[in-house]
Amino acid sequence: MEITTIKNEHFGECMVLSNDSVELHVTMDIGPRIIHCALKGKENMFFQDKEKATLGDKYDIFADQFKLYGGHRLWISPEIVPRCYHPDNEPVTATVIEGGMRFTAAIEKHNNIQKSISVTLDEDSPRVKLVHSVRNTGLFDKQFGLWAISMMSAGGVHVMPMPSRQTGFLPNRNFTFWDYTKLNDFRLHFGEKYVTLKQDGTSEGAFKLGYNNEAGWSAYFNHGQVFVKYFEPVLDGFYPDNGCSFETYTNANMLETEVLGEILDIEPDDFAILEEEWELYESDGVKDPQDEAEISAVLAEFM
């Protein structure tokens, strides 16, 4: 693995972690955000908000507003204002670890927590491991779950496995929708094996869906690549948002893949972790997200 430093014209100093297969850019002046993720020499799979937009006056709570930036970030759930929207606009501390680096944010003074993301790369494969950590820096117990969010670039198709656990007469899947979600949205398709969601720049409204992703993976197809995210869900775990271990969101600009951890009680100076792995492969993509045979054929090449 190689570690270098670059100056990004929009996001400042970034650490570049790469091997022969993949390349990641992690911000140092803000974040931590993984602002670039792609097969080496290929187009970025992550969305970047180079304008650094804020979310408007509704979220003008702290002295410095939360900015979108894009890329991959770490939040805590459930989504509560203002807690989740504490800005990550301060410099990050980087520490070399075996196989990669750990990136640690400044302590969130209002929330009394500190976030870090450890990133390691396999020596000879397109595999990335992330360990997300949130430490309780306050004086009292806190209750929250970790929430790892990847903002994907425009134009792709998100494929999520349909729960398939055999439960007899009892239900085996639980879908959650938000007040702005339209169930007849043309971007969404429920199949027998997969749920798919397109990112479409012509859509005016946002869409969000959450569910119990018991298979522990999702795949995003774009730019001739597929970004696969793996995680370890807890069956019947204590998850937020009516039991969601996984959520996805899209608007006219990007699409999010979101892994959630269980809601935990965190004692002072203790911490919670959430692990996930990424793999990237070359792919012709999924031309018709409603064709489950096509999806299965593509995924079978590397899963």
JOLINDA-V783621 format. One record per residue. N is the residue number from 0. PHI is phi as a letter, one per 30 degrees, with the letter a starting at -180 (none if undefined). NEAR is the number of other ideal C-beta (glycine too) atoms within 12 Angstrom. D_FIRST is the distance of its C-alpha to the first C-alpha in Angstrom with 2 decimals. Layout:
n/phi/near/d_first
N/PHI/NEAR/D_FIRST
N/PHI/NEAR/D_FIRST
This chain:
n/phi/near/d_first
0/none/29/0.00
1/c/19/3.80
2/b/26/6.79
3/b/17/10.16
4/b/19/13.66
5/b/23/16.20
6/c/16/19.82
7/d/27/20.86
8/d/11/24.60
9/c/25/25.38
10/b/36/23.14
11/i/25/22.48
12/d/25/19.40
13/b/36/16.16
14/c/39/12.61
15/c/32/10.21
16/c/38/7.03
17/a/31/5.69
18/b/25/4.71
19/d/16/7.97
20/c/29/9.97
21/b/40/9.84
22/b/36/9.89
23/b/47/11.24
24/c/38/13.44
25/c/47/14.83
26/d/41/18.13
27/c/29/19.05
28/d/30/22.73
29/b/34/23.58
30/j/39/22.50
31/d/44/20.00
32/b/45/19.62
33/d/49/16.75
34/c/44/18.50
35/b/37/16.45
36/b/46/14.98
37/a/35/15.06
38/d/31/14.02
39/e/23/12.53
40/i/16/15.72
41/c/24/17.87
42/d/25/20.09
43/d/35/19.19
44/d/50/20.22
45/c/41/21.06
46/d/43/24.34
47/b/35/24.53
48/c/27/27.82
49/d/18/27.90
50/d/14/31.46
51/h/25/30.40
52/d/19/33.44
53/c/21/35.03
54/c/21/36.99
55/j/14/40.41
56/d/8/43.05
57/e/12/42.93
58/c/22/39.63
59/d/16/40.76
60/c/22/40.77
61/c/24/38.61
62/e/13/38.95
63/b/21/35.86
64/d/23/35.47
65/d/30/32.59
66/c/32/30.86
67/d/33/29.32
68/h/38/26.25
69/j/38/24.72
70/i/42/21.27
71/c/44/20.49
72/b/42/22.39
73/c/46/23.84
74/b/39/27.63
75/b/39/30.24
76/c/34/32.97
77/d/27/35.76
78/d/25/35.87
79/b/19/38.37
80/c/16/39.32
81/c/20/38.62
82/e/25/36.18
83/d/30/33.43
84/c/29/33.74
85/d/34/32.93
86/d/31/31.05
87/c/41/27.39
88/c/28/28.03
89/c/26/27.12
90/d/19/24.07
91/c/35/21.19
92/c/23/19.89
93/c/29/16.16
94/b/18/15.17
95/d/17/12.01
96/b/21/11.91
97/d/14/10.39
98/i/21/7.14
99/l/33/7.72
100/b/35/10.91
101/c/28/14.59
102/c/46/16.75
103/b/34/20.45
104/d/38/23.43
105/d/26/26.70
106/d/21/29.40
107/d/33/31.49
108/d/17/34.83
109/d/19/37.04
110/c/30/35.23
111/h/24/34.29
112/b/36/30.86
113/b/33/27.30
114/c/42/24.34
115/b/35/20.65
116/b/47/17.65
117/c/32/14.69
118/b/46/11.61
119/b/29/9.01
120/c/37/6.92
121/d/23/7.73
122/d/17/5.94
123/b/11/8.70
124/b/21/10.60
125/d/32/11.38
126/c/29/11.75
127/b/41/11.28
128/c/28/13.24
129/b/40/15.29
130/c/31/17.78
131/c/38/20.48
132/b/29/22.87
133/b/39/26.23
134/c/29/28.23
135/d/28/32.00
136/c/26/32.85
137/d/22/36.52
138/c/10/39.58
139/b/15/40.35
140/d/15/38.85
141/b/28/37.14
142/c/22/36.94
143/a/36/34.18
144/b/38/31.43
145/d/39/27.83
146/b/41/27.24
147/c/42/23.89
148/b/41/24.61
149/c/47/22.66
150/c/39/24.65
151/c/45/24.25
152/d/36/25.29
153/d/29/28.85
154/j/26/30.31
155/c/41/28.63
156/b/41/29.95
157/c/48/28.99
158/c/44/29.72
159/b/43/30.44
160/d/34/31.87
161/d/26/35.49
162/e/30/36.25
163/b/15/37.87
164/d/19/38.82
165/d/11/42.37
166/b/15/44.60
167/i/7/48.09
168/d/6/50.40
169/c/10/47.88
170/d/15/45.49
171/b/19/41.83
172/b/28/40.33
173/b/26/40.59
174/c/28/39.92
175/c/27/40.15
176/b/24/41.06
177/c/23/41.52
178/d/10/44.73
179/c/17/43.42
180/d/24/42.20
181/c/18/44.47
182/d/16/44.52
183/c/12/45.72
184/d/25/42.78
185/d/18/42.08
186/d/34/38.31
187/c/32/38.51
188/b/28/39.23
189/c/22/39.91
190/c/23/39.69
191/d/17/40.27
192/c/22/36.63
193/b/34/34.76
194/c/36/35.23
195/b/38/33.99
196/b/43/33.88
197/d/34/33.65
198/c/36/32.55
199/b/26/35.47
200/d/18/36.03
201/d/14/39.80
202/d/23/40.15
203/d/14/41.79
204/c/20/41.33
205/c/26/38.45
206/b/33/37.89
207/b/32/36.42
208/b/40/36.38
209/b/36/35.27
210/a/34/35.69
211/d/36/34.87
212/d/44/31.86
213/d/29/32.19
214/d/31/29.88
215/i/25/26.88
216/a/31/25.21
217/a/44/25.71
218/b/44/24.59
219/b/46/24.76
220/c/39/25.46
221/a/36/25.17
222/h/30/24.20
223/i/22/23.96
224/b/37/21.19
225/b/38/21.54
226/c/49/19.75
227/c/36/20.48
228/c/42/20.62
229/c/28/21.37
230/a/35/23.08
231/c/22/25.66
232/d/31/29.09
233/c/22/31.97
234/d/20/35.05
235/h/18/37.91
236/d/24/35.86
237/d/23/37.12
238/c/34/35.37
239/d/31/36.53
240/h/29/38.30
241/i/20/40.51
242/i/30/37.87
243/c/39/34.90
244/c/44/31.49
245/a/49/30.25
246/b/43/31.46
247/b/45/31.10
248/b/36/32.55
249/b/40/33.12
250/b/30/35.12
251/d/19/35.62
252/c/27/32.30
253/a/37/29.59
254/b/45/29.07
255/c/40/27.60
256/c/46/26.14
257/b/44/26.86
258/c/42/26.21
259/c/44/28.67
260/c/38/28.95
261/d/30/32.29
262/d/26/34.58
263/b/27/34.52
264/c/16/36.53
265/c/30/34.28
266/d/17/36.02
267/e/16/35.66
268/i/16/32.44
269/c/20/31.14
270/b/26/28.38
271/c/33/27.53
272/b/27/24.24
273/b/39/23.32
274/c/26/20.37
275/b/41/19.24
276/b/27/16.67
277/c/42/15.94
278/b/33/15.65
279/b/41/16.11
280/b/31/18.09
281/d/25/20.28
282/a/34/23.89
283/d/16/27.27
284/i/29/27.73
285/c/32/30.89
286/d/16/33.86
287/b/18/36.39
288/d/31/35.08
289/c/24/38.40
290/c/21/37.89
291/d/23/36.46
292/d/16/36.54
293/d/25/34.28
294/e/34/31.83
295/d/19/31.87
296/d/16/31.40
297/d/30/28.27
298/d/29/26.73
299/d/14/27.70
300/d/17/25.31
301/b/21/22.26
302/c/22/23.79
